[in-house]
Amino acid sequence: MKNPAKGVVSIGAAMMVSLGASAQQTVVFEFGDGPIGGGWSRDYGFFGGFGNDGKQIVETRVFLTFEPTDDFDAADFFSGFVVPVILDDPTGSEFLGIWGEEVGWSGTDGVKTYELVTDAYNGIVRPGRFSWELYSLDDIDPAIRGIISNNSRIEFDLVPAPGALAVLGIAGVIAGRRRR
């Protein structure tokens, strides 16, 4: 004879997995479209102000498309992101920098693209500001000059915090037991 309790636990675990997958959301911050010059930054306000406090980041993707203008060398391009998160890896940092030279960009003409998929920001979103900045790492001329395309963005995949998923799973187990 089958053990009914074992069947209920399996149903609860399956519910946790399916609820976790269906509860995933992607938050996208687009960086605008058009020319940039000088030093530039954008502060998106409170990341949690979008209802994200306490959710868990499980993946981050960055998409950058940049075309240098006015003899700006793409190797000097710098972009940095600050994300308010309690990191899964406490030795990490809430800051991520992308330097043109490090990603293989160089030259003063042509469209440069970069894509990054990272777990660097995996962790629980805490109250705080999300910001993005651009500038040049050229010591003599720190002004950046170029065009950012509107498909440049950063995307965060979020799920409810693990504790919330566990509560949903337990609720599934209890509901399964009540039906019997």
Number of C-alpha atoms within 10 A of each C-alpha: 3 6 7 11 13 10 14 19 18 13 16 22 18 14 19 22 16 12 16 19 11 10 12 16 13 13 16 14 16 14 19 15 12 12 15 19 15 13 14 14 14 13 13 12 12 18 21 18 12 9 10 19 19 21 22 25 28 18 18 20 15 18 16 19 16 24 20 24 18 10 11 21 22 27 20 22 26 20 18 15 19 18 20 22 25 20 20 16 12 9 6 13 15 16 14 14 13 17 19 22 16 12 13 12 19 18 14 17 15 12 15 18 16 15 14 12 13 13 16 18 26 22 22 23 23 19 17 16 16 19 19 20 16 22 21 25 18 15 8 7 11 15 20 26 24 24 18 20 19 14 13 19 17 20 16 22 17 23 24 20 17 14 11 15 18 17 12 19 23 17 15 21 21 14 13 17 14 8 7 8
